[in-house]
Amino acid sequence: MPTVDTKKNPAYDIVIVGGGMVGISLALLLNAQKQWNILIIEAQAMSCEDSADKPTLGAYSSSFDARSTALSWSSRNIYQSIGVWPQLKKHLAPIEQIHVSDRGHIGLTRIHAEEAQVEALGYVVENRWLGSVLLSQLGQADIDVLGSASVETIVALADGMQLGIQQIDKNKQMIDAKLVVIADGAGSSTAKKLGIQSESIAYGQTGIIANISIEKPHNGVAYERFTDQGPMALLPLTDFKGRPRSALVWTQPSDIAASLMVADERTFLDQLQARFGHRLGQFQQVGERVSFGLALTKSSEQVRRNLVVMGNAAHSLHPVAGQGFNLSLRDAATLADSLASATESVGELTLLQSYQQQQAADQRNTVLFSDSLPKLFGLSASAAALGRNSGLLAMDLIPSLRRGFARFGMGMATREAGNKGLGNG
Ligand SMILES: Cc1cc2nc3c(=O)[nH]c(=O)nc-3n(C[C@H](O)[C@H](O)[C@H](O)COP(=O)(O)OP(=O)(O)OC[C@H]3O[C@@H](n4cnc5c(N)ncnc54)[C@H](O)[C@@H]3O)c2cc1C
């Protein structure tokens, strides 16, 4: 991972603004395709000292924080295709079954990996481990990085973009690029500099995440539980010091979440137990709690000549269905495929528009799915409850419905058809 020689005025084929989960993954996908000249600009200090055997801690935390991510089957295939999967594998807990229930109602369904004819419905990884593995791969790749750097200016030129970069304790420098990919997170400040706005609709809910040590082994079961206060998920994690753990994503009205964030450990676990029940036995301990205000955020544009907006900067979703990153990884793989197979310049508008068209249906369906679930299950009126109970019961009774749900969640329904290169293979 060479750093940039700041004395020159460098020109790149592709500059990625934002070295989070999406930015680094895209860089690795591009690098696997062609010998492009690639630079990542990241606001936080970036280092590859973190190895694949040591999780990233603290400093570089906005993407690789205390969260866990459920990777779909399509994400597995994408990482497999660029050699990231073998390193990631030892930190993953496979999801062998998804157990969906509705607190206080009879509807319940289980989805098994065998039904979808795959070894797992998904894989759960702690973001810190994901970060460590991605950074270690980046360290071995011929990709330039500028850490602790911010984009001060970005302007469109006749044949590319020019960025004015300020790095801590360094002089401002200008960098040219044929293509800039903005992947600097929801409400992107870089996109705003180009007049690209983001529309954000708040759910009025806060997601609390934490690792929970549990009494009974999870046996690879991911629990999705819908309650009148919001959905909660407990996803299987790898054991820690021989003790079973699950990763909690607990969505609550923001005022209740605020009090849970400051509650002592016992009170927090008691409240969680009361909402979730005893399927995992007694909850033992809770790790670091982090909260996220939840909103559906979309950028007003995703492509311009010499420009792509990607990841949370393009679409940031409700985490209930665990789809946000998986969708972005499919976007990234499709963009890498499109650029690699093109004969024209990487910044050509028609090329970038064709990428966007290829991903449009996937983005629309995934956004709709992630947006509808919390709304459907947030309704407490009896008709709605009846509707969702019959929905869950129908899913439990009709195997093809369940298979469809599982395949969608795995990202297979969307990435399968149109994929030729790096995807499902
Ligand atoms: C509670 C929760 C649970 C989730 N669970 C799942 C899941 O199970 N499965 C799933 O698929 N998705 C999940 N998601 C969604 C997933 O976390 C996001 O899709 C993912 O983080 C998006 O990554 P990103 O790289 O686009 O943005 P970010 O993670 O926000 O990274 C942006 C990066 O850009 C950097 N940056 C910011 N501004 C600048 C700047 N001006 N210049 C340079 N760099 C900059 C930041 O430092 C950061 O490193 C979850 C989200 C939440 C909140």
The ligand as an SDF file (V2000), in Angstrom:
LIG
                    3D

 53 58  0  0  0  0  0  0  0  0999 V2000
  -26.5730   -1.0890   13.0250 C   0  0  0  0  0  0  0  0  0  0  0  0
  -26.2200   -1.4120   11.6020 C   0  0  0  0  0  0  0  0  0  0  0  0
  -26.1250   -2.7300   11.2040 C   0  0  0  0  0  0  0  0  0  0  0  0
  -25.8420   -3.0470    9.8690 C   0  0  0  0  0  0  0  0  0  0  0  0
  -25.7990   -4.3580    9.5080 N   0  0  0  0  0  0  0  0  0  0  0  0
  -25.6080   -4.6710    8.2110 C   0  0  0  0  0  0  0  0  0  0  0  0
  -25.6060   -6.0310    7.7930 C   0  0  0  0  0  0  0  0  0  0  0  0
  -25.7550   -6.9590    8.6000 O   0  0  0  0  0  0  0  0  0  0  0  0
  -25.4310   -6.3130    6.4620 N   0  0  0  0  0  0  0  0  0  0  0  0
  -25.2770   -5.3160    5.5430 C   0  0  0  0  0  0  0  0  0  0  0  0
  -25.1610   -5.6240    4.3520 O   0  0  0  0  0  0  0  0  0  0  0  0
  -25.2480   -4.0200    5.9220 N   0  0  0  0  0  0  0  0  0  0  0  0
  -25.4090   -3.6720    7.2190 C   0  0  0  0  0  0  0  0  0  0  0  0
  -25.3860   -2.3630    7.5930 N   0  0  0  0  0  0  0  0  0  0  0  0
  -25.0840   -1.3270    6.5790 C   0  0  0  0  0  0  0  0  0  0  0  0
  -23.5700   -1.1310    6.4240 C   0  0  0  0  0  0  0  0  0  0  0  0
  -22.9880   -0.8440    7.6670 O   0  0  0  0  0  0  0  0  0  0  0  0
  -23.3120    0.0150    5.4320 C   0  0  0  0  0  0  0  0  0  0  0  0
  -23.8680   -0.3480    4.2020 O   0  0  0  0  0  0  0  0  0  0  0  0
  -21.8210    0.2720    5.2550 C   0  0  0  0  0  0  0  0  0  0  0  0
  -21.2410    0.7250    6.4550 O   0  0  0  0  0  0  0  0  0  0  0  0
  -21.5780    1.3030    4.1660 C   0  0  0  0  0  0  0  0  0  0  0  0
  -20.1850    1.4890    4.0300 O   0  0  0  0  0  0  0  0  0  0  0  0
  -19.5740    2.7760    3.3280 P   0  0  0  0  0  0  0  0  0  0  0  0
  -18.1250    2.4380    3.1150 O   0  0  0  0  0  0  0  0  0  0  0  0
  -20.3990    3.1680    2.1740 O   0  0  0  0  0  0  0  0  0  0  0  0
  -19.7450    3.9680    4.3600 O   0  0  0  0  0  0  0  0  0  0  0  0
  -19.0550    4.1820    5.7690 P   0  0  0  0  0  0  0  0  0  0  0  0
  -18.9820    2.9000    6.4910 O   0  0  0  0  0  0  0  0  0  0  0  0
  -19.7730    5.3080    6.4060 O   0  0  0  0  0  0  0  0  0  0  0  0
  -17.5660    4.6330    5.4070 O   0  0  0  0  0  0  0  0  0  0  0  0
  -17.2850    5.8800    4.8570 C   0  0  0  0  0  0  0  0  0  0  0  0
  -15.7870    6.1360    4.9710 C   0  0  0  0  0  0  0  0  0  0  0  0
  -15.5030    7.4070    4.3750 O   0  0  0  0  0  0  0  0  0  0  0  0
  -14.6870    8.1780    5.2520 C   0  0  0  0  0  0  0  0  0  0  0  0
  -14.9700    9.6000    4.9930 N   0  0  0  0  0  0  0  0  0  0  0  0
  -16.0310   10.3360    5.4260 C   0  0  0  0  0  0  0  0  0  0  0  0
  -15.9610   11.5830    4.9230 N   0  0  0  0  0  0  0  0  0  0  0  0
  -14.8450   11.6310    4.1520 C   0  0  0  0  0  0  0  0  0  0  0  0
  -14.2270   12.6470    3.3530 C   0  0  0  0  0  0  0  0  0  0  0  0
  -14.7830   13.8400    3.2170 N   0  0  0  0  0  0  0  0  0  0  0  0
  -13.0890   12.3590    2.6980 N   0  0  0  0  0  0  0  0  0  0  0  0
  -12.5200   11.1210    2.7860 C   0  0  0  0  0  0  0  0  0  0  0  0
  -13.0740   10.1140    3.5340 N   0  0  0  0  0  0  0  0  0  0  0  0
  -14.2100   10.3700    4.1880 C   0  0  0  0  0  0  0  0  0  0  0  0
  -15.0580    7.7050    6.6500 C   0  0  0  0  0  0  0  0  0  0  0  0
  -14.0200    7.9550    7.5640 O   0  0  0  0  0  0  0  0  0  0  0  0
  -15.2930    6.2140    6.4110 C   0  0  0  0  0  0  0  0  0  0  0  0
  -14.0920    5.4710    6.5480 O   0  0  0  0  0  0  0  0  0  0  0  0
  -25.6550   -2.0160    8.9190 C   0  0  0  0  0  0  0  0  0  0  0  0
  -25.7380   -0.6880    9.3180 C   0  0  0  0  0  0  0  0  0  0  0  0
  -26.0150   -0.3770   10.6370 C   0  0  0  0  0  0  0  0  0  0  0  0
  -26.1190    1.0720   11.0460 C   0  0  0  0  0  0  0  0  0  0  0  0
  1  2  1  0
  2  3  1  0
  2 52  2  0
  3  4  2  0
  4  5  1  0
  4 50  1  0
  5  6  2  0
  6  7  1  0
  6 13  1  0
  7  8  2  0
  7  9  1  0
  9 10  1  0
 10 11  2  0
 10 12  1  0
 12 13  2  0
 13 14  1  0
 14 15  1  0
 14 50  1  0
 15 16  1  0
 16 17  1  0
 16 18  1  0
 18 19  1  0
 18 20  1  0
 20 21  1  0
 20 22  1  0
 22 23  1  0
 23 24  1  0
 24 25  2  0
 24 26  1  0
 24 27  1  0
 27 28  1  0
 28 29  2  0
 28 30  1  0
 28 31  1  0
 31 32  1  0
 32 33  1  0
 33 34  1  0
 33 48  1  0
 34 35  1  0
 35 36  1  0
 35 46  1  0
 36 37  1  0
 36 45  1  0
 37 38  2  0
 38 39  1  0
 39 40  1  0
 39 45  2  0
 40 41  1  0
 40 42  2  0
 42 43  1  0
 43 44  2  0
 44 45  1  0
 46 47  1  0
 46 48  1  0
 48 49  1  0
 50 51  2  0
 51 52  1  0
 52 53  1  0
M  END
$$$$
